[in-house]
Amino acid sequence: MQVRIWTSSFIILGEIDTFKDERLTDYIRDRKDFIAVTQARVLNHDGKELFRTPFLNVASRHIEVIMPGE
């Protein structure tokens, strides 16, 4: 599933692995400390791309907003 994640410092665009028909809300609620994001693009809040990486662990406590991506 494509996602967009906002933290206080970054916007993260990428993919998370979910089960078929699993809702994003359920996925987030079931995860503990970190969310694994693949094919991640990290941007600042002005939209400037800072870097790309094939894998990024995002600390759940830093997520302010998460939504399905496009």
N, C-alpha and C positions, 0 to 999 in steps of 0.2 A: 504494500500500500504506500503510495506517495504521501508524504506529510510535509507540513510547514510548522516549524517550532520557533517560538520566540522566547528568548531569555532576556535578562536585563542588558546583556552586552551584544548578543548576536541574533541573527535569523538563520536557521538551519533548514535547508531543503534536502530531502533525501527519501529513502525508502525504509520501511520497517517490515519485518516478516510477521504476518498475522495468519491465523487459521482461516480457512474458507468461511465466509459469512460472519467473521468476528468483527464486532463493532470497535471502533477506535477507543471509545469510552471504556469498554471491557478490557481491552489490551492494556491501557494505561493503569487502570485500577489493579490489574493482576501483577504488574511489574513492581519490583521493589526499588532498588537504589539507582539503577541505570537503564537506559533504553538504547539498544543497539541500532544505529542508523547506518545504512550502506549507501554508497554512491552519494555521499554528502557534499553539499556546497555550503560554505559558511560565509555569510555576508554581514557587514555592519548594518546599523539601522538606517543608513542612507542608501542602502542597496548595493554598495560596492563589494564585489566578491573579494574575500580575503584569501581563501584557499579552497581546494577540493581534496577529498580523501576517499578511498574506497570503504573505509570503516571509521566510525566515530561513536564512542560511548558518551551519552549525554546524561548527566546527573539529573534524576527526576526532580530533585529539590530546587533546581534552577529553572525549570520550565514554568513559564508564565502563561503561555498560550500554545496549544497544539491543535492543528486542524488537518483534515485531508488536503493533500496537495493537488496540483493539476498537472 
